[in-house]
Amino acid sequence: MKILTDTNIVLDVILKREPFYTMSMDVLRLAQREDIQEYVSASAITDIYYLSYRQLRDKKLVKRLIKNLLTVVSVAYVSECEIFKAIELDWPDFEDTVQYSVALLQQMEGIVTRNPDDYKRSEITIWCPEELLKKYRY
């Protein structure tokens, strides 16, 4: 199963944001299962770097944290197709629409996010971390 992991889940882990850190870490740990492949979009990586650096103010640390992240998740490409799909959908938040377009066009089963309301128009499954963990935890 292929899952797109939303930016907020990754930031919870990298920035150790409470009270979300433990549950978000458990979501990323699901990628250790052979039947689950987690992805982060290429566009989200730049957002994750920017937001992490803004808080941590240490480029080497942020780069190391992102390298560690990439040992757990794969990077899903963002091409012209995903961008055009996002423009076509015309959702209120363009970044969320790009994330959705990546998951949809790359045939992922769904997106895990702490902000499911951002994906109300989704045609694929949207999980809160609790829902995903309840369904797939060991």
C-alpha positions as CSV (number, residue, x, y, z in Angstrom):
1,M,0.0,0.0,0.0
2,K,1.3,3.5,-1.0
3,I,0.5,6.4,1.4
4,L,1.3,10.1,1.1
5,T,2.4,11.5,4.4
6,D,1.4,15.1,4.8
7,T,3.9,17.8,5.8
8,N,2.4,18.3,9.2
9,I,3.1,14.7,10.3
10,V,6.8,15.0,9.3
11,L,7.1,18.4,11.0
12,D,5.6,16.9,14.2
13,V,8.5,14.5,14.3
14,I,11.4,16.7,13.1
15,L,10.4,19.5,15.5
16,K,9.2,17.2,18.2
17,R,5.9,19.0,18.4
18,E,3.8,17.9,21.4
19,P,1.2,16.5,21.8
20,F,1.6,15.1,18.3
21,Y,5.2,13.8,18.3
22,T,4.6,10.2,19.4
23,M,1.6,9.5,17.2
24,S,3.3,11.1,14.2
25,M,6.5,9.0,14.9
26,D,4.3,5.9,15.0
27,V,2.9,6.8,11.6
28,L,6.4,7.1,10.1
29,R,7.3,3.8,11.8
30,L,4.6,2.1,9.7
31,A,6.9,2.4,6.8
32,Q,9.0,-0.4,8.3
33,R,6.2,-2.8,7.4
34,E,6.7,-4.6,4.1
35,D,3.2,-3.9,3.0
36,I,3.3,-0.1,3.5
37,Q,5.3,2.4,1.5
38,E,5.2,6.0,2.7
39,Y,5.9,8.9,0.5
40,V,6.5,12.6,1.0
41,S,6.1,14.9,-2.0
42,A,9.1,16.6,-3.4
43,S,7.4,19.9,-2.9
44,A,6.8,19.1,0.7
45,I,10.5,18.5,1.3
46,T,11.3,22.2,0.5
47,D,8.5,23.3,2.9
48,I,9.8,20.9,5.6
49,Y,13.3,22.3,5.2
50,Y,12.1,25.9,5.3
51,L,9.8,25.5,8.3
52,S,12.3,23.4,10.2
53,Y,15.2,25.8,9.6
54,R,13.0,28.7,10.7
55,Q,12.5,27.1,14.1
56,L,15.8,25.3,14.6
57,R,18.2,27.8,13.0
58,D,20.8,25.1,12.3
59,K,21.3,24.1,8.6
60,K,23.4,21.1,9.3
61,L,20.9,19.7,11.8
62,V,18.0,20.3,9.5
63,K,19.8,18.6,6.6
64,R,20.7,15.7,8.8
65,L,17.0,15.3,10.0
66,I,15.8,15.3,6.4
67,K,18.4,12.7,5.4
68,N,17.2,10.6,8.3
69,L,13.6,11.1,7.1
70,L,14.6,9.9,3.7
71,T,15.8,6.6,5.1
72,V,12.2,6.0,6.2
73,V,10.0,7.5,3.4
74,S,10.4,7.9,-0.3
75,V,10.1,11.1,-2.3
76,A,7.1,11.3,-4.7
77,Y,7.8,13.4,-7.7
78,V,5.8,16.6,-8.5
79,S,5.6,17.0,-12.3
80,E,3.8,19.3,-14.6
81,C,0.9,16.8,-14.6
82,E,0.4,17.1,-10.8
83,I,0.6,20.9,-11.0
84,F,-2.0,21.1,-13.8
85,K,-4.3,18.8,-11.9
86,A,-4.0,21.0,-8.8
87,I,-4.8,24.1,-10.9
88,E,-7.8,22.3,-12.5
89,L,-9.2,21.2,-9.1
90,D,-9.1,24.8,-7.7
91,W,-9.3,23.9,-4.0
92,P,-8.9,26.7,-1.5
93,D,-5.3,25.8,-0.5
94,F,-3.0,25.2,-3.4
95,E,-0.3,23.4,-1.4
96,D,-2.9,20.9,-0.2
97,T,-4.2,20.5,-3.7
98,V,-0.7,19.7,-5.0
99,Q,-0.3,17.1,-2.3
100,Y,-3.7,15.6,-3.2
101,S,-2.8,15.6,-6.9
102,V,0.5,13.8,-6.2
103,A,-1.3,11.1,-4.3
104,L,-4.2,10.8,-6.8
105,L,-2.1,10.7,-10.0
106,Q,0.6,8.4,-8.5
107,Q,-2.2,6.0,-7.5
108,M,-1.6,6.1,-3.7
109,E,-4.3,4.6,-1.5
110,G,-4.6,7.8,0.6
111,I,-3.1,10.6,2.5
112,V,-2.3,10.7,6.3
113,T,-2.7,14.1,7.8
114,R,-3.7,15.9,11.0
115,N,-5.8,18.2,8.9
116,P,-8.4,16.0,7.1
117,D,-10.7,19.0,6.6
118,D,-8.1,20.3,4.0
119,Y,-9.1,17.3,1.8
120,K,-12.9,17.4,2.0
121,R,-13.2,17.0,-1.7
122,S,-10.9,14.0,-1.9
123,E,-11.7,11.0,-4.0
124,I,-9.1,8.9,-2.2
125,T,-8.9,7.9,1.5
126,I,-7.8,10.6,4.0
127,W,-6.7,9.2,7.4
128,C,-6.0,11.0,10.6
129,P,-3.0,9.5,12.3
130,E,-5.2,7.7,14.9
131,E,-7.3,6.1,12.1
132,L,-4.3,4.9,10.2
133,L,-2.6,3.5,13.3
134,K,-5.7,1.8,14.4
135,K,-6.0,0.1,11.0
136,Y,-2.4,-0.8,10.4
137,R,-0.5,-0.9,13.7
138,Y,1.2,-4.2,14.4
